[in-house]
């Protein structure tokens, strides 16, 4: 382990191009009001003065790229497919907005979510490069991203705008897809750690114990590549997890420490990190104790772990409540921590028809305008003439505006693209707005059903997003990010897959009896045996 740190330090000193690259890392720990602990790792690498590749020059050889801190494997993918901006998230679990508030990283959709901004080109189309990007990232992160084909791909530009800048060499287009059934496991964490300069040998990444991370109530990782004019390419790798110390504690206490959360400790800092810190958000109550003691900065205790600091790395950071015998969960009703609370259901009495309902509650004393986005696979057919918007059991069509509906279309490969519904909702203060629309469920070929057909199909969650500031947005006084609803299970008409197995078993049994009897008659030799007394 020490030898690895020495080699990293030598690379840091001997690489001439490192002056154009910088790397920093930080960990944010926040105790939540329901006794859980939210942890957010952030690893940021910046390539100064770099411009994305021009998609109109893909036929020409690319200029040489020399990386010291930026991961080469990811850099080659970005250059090969001329990607200007990229966002990939892999999450497991359901983020509880009401009790946990908005996450530090807004992309908390269950499963896999990928979207990218790419420049248009006559050399290779955006869809061709989108297909190559999916397959390349699928191999890099050991995930089923190749399944994000035209059946799941849309272009919701308003909901997923550019986070950075766009070069002037081409008009840019967005491609977005999600796979709610994608599971997150150690296979994804291992290549994620290999993208870091110090891997998991030093720095904050040394805490990432997969057995602890994947035992959390909610966990997810993200890869965000953003280009900003005048700054360069910024790569941000994030990992979020929500732990429940009271669940794993024998005394039902919410006391926590880095050692108890991750079962690991930071033995050495990452030598190439310009800054490395752990910040603990202090609770509003005063009966807690945090160790080691440190000066508070704006409600947070910040520990500097960088190698350039003169302070020693703390052996363990912990917080406990000495006067609390066991944690008492707060009794409902509790005031939600977000201005909007969303619920989404799919109900019906048959396997052919149903009703998709969305309930949005405005918890603030002011009117809020929010964007609403649904990306429905071709498994469901929306009957838009049945769309209803109501509040307090009263139909209020005036609360829905700028409605855009994109029906599914047949792709060249024969697949149907998903339908997309996008609208602007105006939610009155301290009220609940309900949206409902009738749906039809598709009949699939028996070869199109998954192996666990009786479980149902995953329906991606809806997205609520703040409107651009240029629009008539009355919610500008509230700081909120995108809100994802949980996924839904769609119960489609499913054939009885047990019948083929019954026929096969019966046929094999009959064939065995018939073949065994005939074979026995043909091969057995009959002789007369005399029995003497």
NURO-22071 format. One record per residue (C-alpha): x, y, z. Coordinates in nm, 3 decimals. Each point is the difference from the previous one (the first is absolute). Example, Ala and Ser with C-alpha at 12.3 -4.5 7.8 and 13.67 -1.06 7.14 Angstrom:
<atoms>
+---------+---------+---------+
!       u !       v !       w !
+---------+---------+---------+
!   1.230 !  -0.450 !   0.780 !
!   0.137 !   0.344 !  -0.066 !
+---------+---------+---------+
</atoms>
This chain:
<atoms>
+---------+---------+---------+
!       u !       v !       w !
+---------+---------+---------+
!   0.000 !   0.000 !   0.000 !
!   0.282 !   0.238 !   0.084 !
!   0.181 !  -0.090 !  -0.321 !
!  -0.311 !   0.092 !  -0.201 !
!  -0.012 !   0.344 !   0.163 !
!   0.368 !   0.054 !  -0.084 !
!  -0.062 !  -0.075 !  -0.367 !
!  -0.297 !   0.237 !  -0.005 !
!   0.216 !   0.274 !   0.150 !
!   0.275 !  -0.060 !  -0.259 !
!  -0.253 !   0.019 !  -0.281 !
!  -0.125 !   0.325 !   0.145 !
!   0.349 !   0.149 !   0.000 !
!   0.125 !  -0.131 !  -0.334 !
!  -0.300 !   0.051 !  -0.227 !
!   0.044 !   0.328 !  -0.190 !
!  -0.367 !   0.034 !  -0.108 !
!  -0.132 !  -0.015 !   0.354 !
!  -0.003 !   0.378 !   0.026 !
!  -0.308 !  -0.007 !  -0.228 !
!  -0.180 !  -0.245 !   0.227 !
!  -0.126 !   0.029 !   0.354 !
!  -0.171 !  -0.243 !   0.232 !
!  -0.192 !   0.049 !   0.323 !
!  -0.223 !  -0.216 !   0.215 !
!  -0.240 !   0.052 !   0.286 !
!  -0.247 !  -0.192 !   0.214 !
!  -0.316 !   0.152 !   0.143 !
!  -0.168 !  -0.173 !   0.295 !
!  -0.343 !   0.115 !   0.116 !
!  -0.210 !  -0.151 !   0.282 !
!  -0.366 !  -0.015 !  -0.103 !
!  -0.303 !   0.055 !   0.220 !
!  -0.116 !  -0.363 !  -0.029 !
!   0.325 !  -0.127 !   0.152 !
!   0.168 !  -0.081 !  -0.329 !
!   0.331 !   0.141 !  -0.123 !
!   0.051 !   0.131 !  -0.352 !
!   0.352 !  -0.019 !  -0.148 !
!   0.106 !   0.154 !  -0.331 !
!   0.343 !  -0.058 !  -0.155 !
!   0.113 !   0.239 !  -0.273 !
!   0.314 !  -0.048 !  -0.211 !
!   0.063 !   0.284 !  -0.248 !
!   0.264 !   0.005 !  -0.274 !
!   0.039 !   0.305 !  -0.225 !
!   0.177 !   0.010 !  -0.337 !
!   0.089 !   0.364 !  -0.047 !
!  -0.031 !   0.152 !  -0.348 !
!  -0.127 !  -0.315 !  -0.173 !
!  -0.272 !   0.016 !  -0.266 !
!  -0.228 !  -0.292 !  -0.095 !
!   0.069 !  -0.169 !  -0.330 !
!  -0.167 !   0.143 !  -0.309 !
!  -0.248 !  -0.259 !  -0.129 !
!   0.042 !   0.123 !  -0.358 !
!   0.366 !  -0.108 !   0.013 !
!  -0.049 !  -0.357 !   0.120 !
!   0.144 !  -0.139 !  -0.324 !
!   0.328 !   0.178 !   0.070 !
!   0.253 !  -0.133 !   0.256 !
!  -0.054 !   0.146 !   0.344 !
!   0.273 !   0.201 !   0.167 !
!   0.198 !  -0.180 !   0.267 !
!  -0.141 !   0.013 !   0.351 !
!   0.233 !  -0.030 !   0.301 !
!  -0.172 !  -0.056 !   0.333 !
!   0.164 !  -0.020 !   0.339 !
!  -0.304 !   0.027 !   0.227 !
!  -0.292 !  -0.022 !  -0.243 !
!  -0.097 !  -0.367 !  -0.060 !
!   0.127 !  -0.110 !  -0.340 !
!  -0.273 !  -0.257 !  -0.063 !
!  -0.277 !   0.256 !   0.046 !
!   0.191 !   0.265 !  -0.194 !
!   0.033 !  -0.230 !  -0.300 !
!  -0.377 !  -0.062 !  -0.001 !
!  -0.074 !   0.372 !   0.014 !
!   0.237 !   0.077 !  -0.286 !
!  -0.106 !  -0.297 !  -0.214 !
!  -0.368 !   0.099 !   0.002 !
!   0.048 !   0.380 !   0.022 !
!  -0.192 !   0.044 !   0.325 !
!  -0.041 !   0.355 !   0.132 !
!  -0.192 !  -0.085 !   0.318 !
!  -0.071 !  -0.334 !   0.166 !
!  -0.197 !  -0.111 !   0.306 !
!  -0.027 !  -0.359 !   0.119 !
!  -0.155 !  -0.113 !   0.328 !
!  -0.053 !  -0.346 !   0.151 !
!  -0.226 !   0.001 !   0.307 !
!  -0.174 !  -0.257 !   0.218 !
!  -0.285 !   0.073 !   0.237 !
!  -0.251 !   0.282 !   0.038 !
!   0.105 !   0.349 !   0.100 !
!  -0.233 !   0.138 !   0.269 !
!  -0.035 !   0.369 !  -0.087 !
!  -0.239 !   0.079 !   0.284 !
!   0.232 !  -0.119 !   0.279 !
!   0.343 !   0.037 !  -0.164 !
!  -0.049 !   0.316 !  -0.202 !
!   0.164 !   0.058 !  -0.335 !
!   0.315 !  -0.207 !  -0.059 !
!   0.333 !   0.168 !  -0.061 !
!  -0.005 !  -0.159 !  -0.346 !
!  -0.344 !   0.032 !  -0.157 !
!   0.016 !  -0.314 !  -0.218 !
!  -0.144 !  -0.264 !   0.232 !
!  -0.223 !  -0.189 !  -0.246 !
!  -0.024 !  -0.371 !   0.083 !
!   0.208 !  -0.216 !  -0.235 !
!   0.217 !   0.135 !  -0.281 !
!  -0.040 !   0.342 !  -0.157 !
!   0.215 !   0.132 !  -0.283 !
!  -0.020 !   0.321 !  -0.197 !
!   0.250 !   0.175 !  -0.224 !
!   0.028 !   0.312 !  -0.212 !
!   0.171 !  -0.055 !  -0.335 !
!   0.067 !   0.219 !  -0.301 !
!  -0.172 !  -0.082 !  -0.328 !
!   0.220 !  -0.122 !  -0.284 !
!  -0.034 !  -0.132 !  -0.353 !
!   0.287 !  -0.241 !   0.058 !
!  -0.183 !  -0.206 !   0.262 !
!  -0.348 !   0.072 !   0.127 !
!  -0.079 !   0.072 !   0.362 !
!  -0.194 !  -0.326 !   0.029 !
!   0.298 !  -0.202 !  -0.125 !
!   0.231 !   0.160 !   0.254 !
!  -0.267 !  -0.041 !   0.270 !
!  -0.004 !  -0.373 !  -0.070 !
!   0.380 !  -0.018 !   0.015 !
!   0.007 !   0.201 !   0.324 !
!  -0.249 !  -0.231 !   0.169 !
!   0.193 !  -0.312 !  -0.094 !
!   0.334 !   0.151 !   0.102 !
!  -0.128 !   0.109 !   0.342 !
!  -0.169 !  -0.338 !   0.043 !
!   0.335 !  -0.173 !  -0.034 !
!   0.179 !   0.256 !   0.216 !
!  -0.239 !  -0.019 !   0.296 !
!  -0.120 !  -0.361 !  -0.041 !
!  -0.362 !   0.117 !  -0.031 !
!  -0.284 !  -0.082 !  -0.240 !
!   0.013 !   0.340 !  -0.166 !
!  -0.018 !  -0.161 !  -0.342 !
!  -0.371 !  -0.052 !   0.071 !
!  -0.056 !   0.377 !  -0.016 !
!  -0.096 !  -0.023 !  -0.365 !
!  -0.263 !   0.184 !  -0.202 !
!  -0.277 !  -0.157 !   0.212 !
!   0.116 !   0.211 !   0.296 !
!   0.164 !   0.304 !  -0.163 !
!  -0.156 !   0.348 !  -0.008 !
!   0.114 !   0.363 !  -0.020 !
!  -0.157 !   0.198 !   0.289 !
!   0.203 !   0.318 !  -0.052 !
!  -0.186 !   0.218 !   0.250 !
!   0.023 !  -0.249 !   0.288 !
!   0.369 !  -0.079 !  -0.054 !
!   0.168 !   0.320 !  -0.120 !
!   0.370 !   0.049 !  -0.049 !
!   0.193 !   0.043 !   0.324 !
!   0.295 !   0.158 !  -0.177 !
!   0.076 !   0.162 !  -0.335 !
!  -0.022 !  -0.116 !  -0.360 !
!   0.275 !   0.051 !  -0.259 !
!  -0.095 !   0.200 !  -0.306 !
!   0.111 !  -0.262 !  -0.253 !
!  -0.338 !  -0.183 !  -0.020 !
!  -0.363 !   0.001 !   0.109 !
!  -0.039 !  -0.224 !   0.305 !
!  -0.265 !  -0.263 !   0.067 !
!  -0.106 !  -0.185 !   0.314 !
!  -0.049 !  -0.374 !   0.045 !
!  -0.147 !  -0.132 !   0.324 !
!  -0.089 !  -0.352 !   0.113 !
!  -0.070 !  -0.182 !   0.327 !
!  -0.011 !  -0.364 !   0.109 !
!  -0.182 !  -0.030 !   0.334 !
!   0.061 !  -0.376 !   0.028 !
!   0.380 !   0.036 !   0.004 !
!   0.153 !  -0.125 !   0.325 !
!   0.308 !   0.158 !   0.158 !
!   0.267 !  -0.224 !   0.150 !
!   0.374 !  -0.042 !   0.056 !
!   0.052 !  -0.057 !  -0.373 !
!  -0.081 !   0.369 !  -0.052 !
!   0.198 !   0.134 !   0.297 !
!   0.328 !  -0.167 !  -0.097 !
!   0.038 !   0.176 !  -0.340 !
!  -0.130 !   0.319 !   0.162 !
!   0.291 !   0.000 !   0.247 !
!   0.249 !  -0.068 !  -0.280 !
!  -0.084 !   0.340 !  -0.149 !
!   0.147 !   0.177 !   0.305 !
!   0.367 !   0.107 !   0.005 !
!   0.069 !  -0.175 !   0.331 !
!  -0.255 !  -0.278 !  -0.060 !
!  -0.109 !  -0.130 !   0.343 !
!   0.352 !  -0.012 !   0.144 !
!   0.007 !   0.350 !   0.148 !
!  -0.222 !   0.297 !   0.064 !
!  -0.374 !  -0.002 !   0.058 !
!  -0.056 !  -0.288 !  -0.242 !
!   0.168 !  -0.230 !   0.252 !
!  -0.325 !   0.015 !   0.200 !
!  -0.208 !  -0.152 !  -0.279 !
!  -0.057 !  -0.348 !   0.130 !
!  -0.246 !  -0.171 !  -0.240 !
!  -0.145 !  -0.223 !   0.273 !
!  -0.101 !   0.309 !   0.198 !
!  -0.096 !   0.226 !  -0.290 !
!  -0.237 !  -0.250 !  -0.157 !
!  -0.157 !  -0.077 !   0.338 !
!  -0.121 !   0.360 !   0.029 !
!  -0.369 !   0.086 !  -0.025 !
!   0.075 !   0.199 !  -0.315 !
!   0.318 !   0.018 !  -0.207 !
!   0.102 !   0.128 !  -0.340 !
!   0.296 !   0.112 !  -0.208 !
!   0.029 !   0.255 !  -0.275 !
!   0.234 !   0.112 !  -0.279 !
!  -0.040 !   0.360 !  -0.119 !
!   0.210 !   0.154 !  -0.279 !
!  -0.059 !   0.371 !  -0.066 !
!   0.184 !   0.240 !  -0.230 !
!   0.005 !   0.370 !   0.084 !
!   0.152 !   0.261 !  -0.224 !
!   0.307 !   0.154 !   0.159 !
!   0.030 !  -0.280 !   0.257 !
!   0.029 !  -0.327 !  -0.188 !
!  -0.140 !  -0.348 !   0.056 !
!  -0.118 !  -0.080 !   0.349 !
!  -0.046 !  -0.361 !   0.109 !
!  -0.196 !  -0.051 !   0.319 !
!  -0.032 !  -0.350 !   0.145 !
!  -0.253 !  -0.026 !   0.282 !
!  -0.113 !  -0.272 !   0.235 !
!  -0.292 !   0.046 !   0.239 !
!  -0.127 !  -0.233 !   0.270 !
!  -0.255 !   0.030 !   0.281 !
!   0.079 !  -0.217 !   0.302 !
!  -0.221 !  -0.095 !   0.292 !
!   0.214 !  -0.030 !   0.316 !
!  -0.305 !  -0.071 !   0.216 !
!  -0.077 !  -0.309 !  -0.207 !
!   0.347 !  -0.148 !   0.040 !
!   0.041 !   0.108 !   0.364 !
!  -0.095 !  -0.244 !   0.272 !
!  -0.114 !   0.285 !   0.222 !
!  -0.196 !   0.177 !  -0.277 !
!   0.228 !   0.301 !   0.025 !
!   0.071 !   0.241 !  -0.283 !
!   0.364 !   0.053 !   0.099 !
!   0.231 !  -0.033 !  -0.298 !
!   0.364 !   0.017 !  -0.097 !
!   0.187 !  -0.045 !  -0.325 !
!   0.132 !  -0.329 !   0.136 !
!  -0.350 !  -0.129 !   0.080 !
!  -0.150 !   0.120 !  -0.329 !
!   0.268 !  -0.134 !  -0.235 !
!   0.201 !  -0.241 !   0.218 !
!   0.312 !   0.171 !  -0.134 !
!   0.218 !   0.298 !   0.083 !
!   0.210 !   0.251 !  -0.194 !
!   0.364 !  -0.091 !   0.059 !
!   0.158 !   0.246 !  -0.245 !
!  -0.110 !   0.289 !  -0.216 !
!   0.003 !  -0.004 !  -0.379 !
!   0.327 !   0.178 !  -0.094 !
!  -0.132 !   0.141 !  -0.331 !
!  -0.310 !   0.159 !   0.156 !
!   0.022 !   0.378 !   0.025 !
!  -0.268 !  -0.014 !   0.268 !
!  -0.153 !  -0.282 !   0.202 !
!  -0.251 !   0.060 !   0.274 !
!  -0.280 !  -0.153 !   0.205 !
!  -0.284 !   0.234 !   0.093 !
!  -0.260 !  -0.098 !   0.259 !
!  -0.329 !   0.189 !  -0.001 !
!  -0.084 !   0.071 !   0.362 !
!  -0.358 !  -0.063 !   0.116 !
!  -0.211 !   0.280 !   0.140 !
!  -0.029 !  -0.168 !   0.339 !
!   0.275 !   0.066 !   0.253 !
!   0.022 !  -0.326 !   0.195 !
!   0.245 !  -0.167 !  -0.238 !
!   0.377 !  -0.044 !   0.019 !
!   0.240 !  -0.021 !  -0.293 !
!   0.356 !  -0.127 !   0.008 !
!   0.259 !   0.120 !  -0.065 !
!  -0.103 !   0.347 !   0.109 !
!   0.053 !   0.269 !  -0.265 !
!  -0.114 !   0.354 !  -0.068 !
!  -0.339 !   0.022 !  -0.171 !
!  -0.039 !   0.180 !  -0.333 !
!  -0.358 !   0.098 !  -0.098 !
!  -0.159 !  -0.295 !   0.178 !
!   0.257 !  -0.256 !  -0.114 !
!   0.311 !  -0.158 !   0.145 !
!   0.265 !  -0.021 !  -0.274 !
!   0.304 !  -0.227 !   0.029 !
!   0.289 !   0.061 !  -0.240 !
!   0.155 !  -0.331 !  -0.112 !
!   0.225 !   0.127 !  -0.280 !
!   0.368 !  -0.084 !   0.006 !
!   0.089 !   0.370 !  -0.020 !
!  -0.166 !   0.075 !   0.335 !
!   0.209 !  -0.010 !   0.312 !
!  -0.272 !  -0.170 !   0.202 !
!   0.000 !  -0.376 !   0.045 !
!  -0.272 !  -0.217 !  -0.146 !
!  -0.258 !  -0.078 !   0.272 !
!  -0.012 !  -0.369 !   0.078 !
!  -0.379 !   0.012 !   0.011 !
!  -0.277 !   0.258 !  -0.022 !
!  -0.304 !  -0.076 !   0.213 !
!  -0.320 !   0.155 !   0.131 !
!  -0.202 !  -0.126 !   0.292 !
!  -0.282 !   0.106 !   0.228 !
!   0.107 !  -0.087 !   0.358 !
!  -0.330 !   0.093 !   0.167 !
!  -0.210 !  -0.203 !  -0.245 !
!  -0.063 !  -0.358 !   0.111 !
!  -0.157 !  -0.111 !  -0.329 !
!  -0.111 !   0.195 !  -0.303 !
!  -0.367 !   0.096 !  -0.003 !
!  -0.130 !   0.031 !  -0.352 !
!  -0.197 !   0.323 !  -0.055 !
!  -0.372 !  -0.054 !  -0.003 !
!  -0.200 !   0.103 !  -0.307 !
!  -0.123 !   0.226 !  -0.136 !
!   0.329 !   0.174 !  -0.078 !
!   0.047 !   0.305 !  -0.217 !
!   0.165 !  -0.120 !  -0.327 !
!   0.345 !   0.139 !  -0.066 !
!  -0.072 !   0.074 !  -0.367 !
!  -0.251 !   0.250 !  -0.142 !
!  -0.163 !  -0.274 !  -0.209 !
!  -0.111 !  -0.351 !   0.102 !
!  -0.085 !  -0.238 !  -0.283 !
!  -0.181 !  -0.335 !  -0.012 !
!  -0.061 !  -0.210 !  -0.311 !
!  -0.212 !  -0.312 !  -0.041 !
!  -0.128 !  -0.228 !  -0.275 !
!  -0.325 !  -0.168 !   0.090 !
!  -0.268 !  -0.200 !  -0.177 !
!  -0.198 !  -0.323 !   0.030 !
!   0.106 !  -0.164 !  -0.328 !
!   0.323 !  -0.088 !  -0.178 !
!  -0.097 !   0.196 !  -0.309 !
!  -0.102 !   0.343 !   0.131 !
!   0.093 !   0.224 !   0.291 !
!   0.034 !   0.356 !   0.126 !
!   0.328 !   0.182 !   0.057 !
!  -0.037 !   0.251 !   0.285 !
!   0.244 !   0.260 !   0.130 !
!  -0.058 !   0.202 !   0.317 !
!   0.209 !   0.316 !   0.063 !
!  -0.024 !   0.180 !   0.334 !
!   0.124 !   0.356 !   0.042 !
!   0.137 !   0.029 !   0.354 !
!   0.086 !   0.369 !  -0.029 !
!  -0.226 !   0.303 !   0.060 !
!   0.063 !   0.123 !  -0.356 !
!  -0.106 !  -0.119 !  -0.343 !
!   0.260 !  -0.213 !  -0.177 !
!   0.042 !  -0.065 !  -0.372 !
!   0.184 !  -0.319 !  -0.090 !
!   0.078 !  -0.196 !  -0.314 !
!  -0.149 !  -0.348 !  -0.029 !
!   0.153 !  -0.274 !  -0.216 !
!  -0.117 !  -0.355 !  -0.070 !
!   0.198 !  -0.239 !  -0.220 !
!  -0.225 !  -0.301 !  -0.056 !
!   0.129 !  -0.312 !  -0.182 !
!  -0.217 !  -0.148 !  -0.276 !
!  -0.126 !  -0.251 !   0.258 !
!  -0.268 !   0.257 !   0.088 !
!  -0.222 !   0.206 !  -0.231 !
!  -0.116 !   0.331 !   0.143 !
!  -0.352 !   0.121 !  -0.084 !
!   0.068 !   0.372 !   0.012 !
!  -0.368 !   0.094 !  -0.040 !
!  -0.059 !  -0.146 !   0.349 !
!   0.261 !   0.225 !   0.163 !
!  -0.146 !   0.173 !   0.307 !
!   0.148 !   0.260 !   0.234 !
!  -0.183 !   0.064 !   0.324 !
!   0.049 !   0.149 !   0.342 !
!  -0.239 !  -0.024 !   0.294 !
!  -0.221 !  -0.229 !  -0.213 !
!  -0.042 !   0.281 !  -0.254 !
!   0.112 !  -0.022 !  -0.365 !
!   0.263 !   0.268 !  -0.060 !
!   0.127 !  -0.016 !  -0.358 !
!   0.145 !   0.350 !   0.038 !
!   0.270 !  -0.136 !   0.232 !
!   0.160 !  -0.193 !  -0.288 !
!   0.164 !   0.184 !  -0.289 !
!   0.253 !  -0.051 !  -0.282 !
!  -0.108 !  -0.362 !  -0.040 !
!   0.212 !  -0.190 !  -0.250 !
!  -0.061 !  -0.362 !  -0.092 !
!   0.232 !  -0.204 !  -0.220 !
!  -0.160 !  -0.333 !  -0.094 !
!   0.213 !  -0.312 !  -0.056 !
!   0.141 !  -0.046 !  -0.349 !
!   0.132 !  -0.301 !  -0.187 !
!   0.379 !  -0.001 !  -0.021 !
!   0.206 !  -0.140 !  -0.293 !
!   0.089 !  -0.302 !   0.214 !
!  -0.369 !  -0.078 !   0.048 !
!  -0.022 !   0.114 !   0.363 !
!  -0.244 !   0.258 !   0.128 !
!   0.145 !   0.309 !   0.164 !
!  -0.145 !   0.108 !   0.338 !
!  -0.271 !   0.262 !   0.019 !
!   0.080 !   0.326 !   0.178 !
!  -0.233 !   0.236 !   0.185 !
!   0.127 !   0.338 !   0.112 !
!  -0.198 !   0.280 !   0.162 !
!   0.017 !   0.292 !   0.244 !
!  -0.197 !  -0.039 !   0.321 !
!  -0.112 !   0.281 !   0.229 !
!  -0.057 !  -0.131 !   0.354 !
!  -0.195 !   0.233 !   0.232 !
!   0.145 !   0.058 !   0.349 !
!  -0.067 !  -0.261 !   0.268 !
!  -0.200 !  -0.218 !  -0.238 !
!   0.021 !  -0.326 !  -0.194 !
!  -0.022 !  -0.024 !  -0.377 !
!  -0.104 !  -0.333 !  -0.155 !
!   0.062 !  -0.112 !  -0.358 !
!  -0.155 !  -0.316 !  -0.143 !
!  -0.003 !  -0.158 !  -0.345 !
!  -0.130 !  -0.334 !  -0.122 !
!   0.245 !  -0.247 !  -0.152 !
!  -0.012 !  -0.316 !  -0.204 !
!   0.243 !  -0.284 !   0.063 !
!   0.166 !  -0.162 !  -0.299 !
!  -0.017 !  -0.365 !  -0.104 !
!   0.353 !  -0.128 !  -0.052 !
!   0.128 !  -0.298 !  -0.186 !
!   0.097 !  -0.285 !   0.228 !
!   0.364 !   0.046 !  -0.110 !
!  -0.003 !   0.363 !   0.118 !
!  -0.076 !  -0.080 !   0.364 !
!   0.289 !  -0.002 !   0.252 !
!   0.091 !  -0.318 !   0.189 !
!  -0.191 !   0.126 !   0.308 !
!  -0.309 !   0.099 !  -0.199 !
!  -0.237 !  -0.044 !   0.295 !
!   0.185 !   0.268 !   0.196 !
!  -0.102 !   0.272 !  -0.247 !
!   0.177 !   0.272 !  -0.195 !
!   0.177 !   0.298 !   0.155 !
!  -0.152 !   0.335 !  -0.095 !
!   0.246 !   0.293 !   0.027 !
!  -0.089 !   0.267 !   0.252 !
!  -0.133 !   0.341 !  -0.094 !
!   0.221 !   0.309 !   0.027 !
!  -0.091 !   0.339 !   0.149 !
!   0.247 !   0.276 !  -0.076 !
!   0.029 !   0.375 !   0.067 !
!  -0.080 !   0.219 !  -0.297 !
!   0.265 !   0.221 !  -0.159 !
!   0.031 !   0.340 !   0.160 !
!  -0.105 !   0.167 !  -0.324 !
!  -0.342 !  -0.163 !   0.021 !
!  -0.286 !   0.121 !   0.215 !
!   0.124 !  -0.190 !   0.302 !
!  -0.154 !   0.099 !   0.333 !
!   0.213 !  -0.254 !   0.185 !
!   0.324 !   0.191 !  -0.052 !
!   0.016 !   0.077 !   0.371 !
!   0.030 !  -0.374 !   0.075 !
!   0.323 !  -0.184 !  -0.059 !
!  -0.092 !  -0.347 !  -0.118 !
!   0.136 !  -0.251 !  -0.247 !
!  -0.151 !  -0.273 !  -0.212 !
!  -0.234 !  -0.237 !   0.182 !
!  -0.034 !  -0.362 !  -0.114 !
!  -0.298 !  -0.215 !   0.088 !
!   0.057 !  -0.368 !   0.083 !
!  -0.031 !  -0.261 !  -0.272 !
!  -0.324 !  -0.192 !  -0.051 !
!  -0.064 !  -0.363 !  -0.086 !
!  -0.225 !  -0.052 !  -0.303 !
!  -0.196 !  -0.325 !  -0.002 !
!  -0.035 !  -0.081 !  -0.372 !
!  -0.214 !  -0.277 !  -0.151 !
!   0.227 !  -0.301 !   0.048 !
!  -0.046 !  -0.346 !  -0.150 !
!   0.015 !  -0.307 !   0.221 !
!   0.365 !  -0.090 !  -0.042 !
!  -0.050 !  -0.310 !   0.215 !
!  -0.196 !  -0.179 !  -0.277 !
!   0.301 !  -0.053 !  -0.233 !
!   0.194 !  -0.146 !   0.290 !
!  -0.291 !  -0.231 !   0.087 !
!  -0.020 !  -0.119 !  -0.360 !
!   0.375 !  -0.054 !  -0.015 !
!   0.003 !  -0.198 !   0.325 !
!  -0.296 !  -0.217 !  -0.105 !
!   0.144 !  -0.060 !  -0.347 !
!   0.340 !  -0.093 !   0.139 !
!  -0.160 !  -0.240 !   0.248 !
!  -0.199 !  -0.175 !  -0.273 !
!   0.300 !  -0.018 !  -0.231 !
!   0.209 !  -0.150 !   0.279 !
!  -0.258 !  -0.269 !   0.073 !
!  -0.059 !  -0.085 !  -0.365 !
!   0.366 !   0.007 !  -0.098 !
!   0.103 !  -0.200 !   0.307 !
!  -0.260 !  -0.269 !  -0.061 !
!   0.078 !  -0.038 !  -0.372 !
!   0.374 !   0.009 !   0.057 !
!  -0.036 !  -0.262 !   0.271 !
!  -0.198 !  -0.230 !  -0.235 !
!   0.248 !   0.041 !  -0.283 !
!   0.318 !  -0.051 !   0.198 !
!  -0.102 !  -0.254 !   0.264 !
!   0.087 !  -0.363 !  -0.077 !
!  -0.266 !  -0.255 !   0.092 !
!   0.124 !  -0.343 !   0.108 !
!  -0.160 !  -0.305 !   0.161 !
!   0.136 !  -0.083 !   0.340 !
!  -0.059 !  -0.346 !   0.139 !
!  -0.039 !  -0.014 !   0.374 !
!   0.116 !  -0.328 !   0.151 !
!  -0.119 !  -0.118 !   0.336 !
+---------+---------+---------+
</atoms>
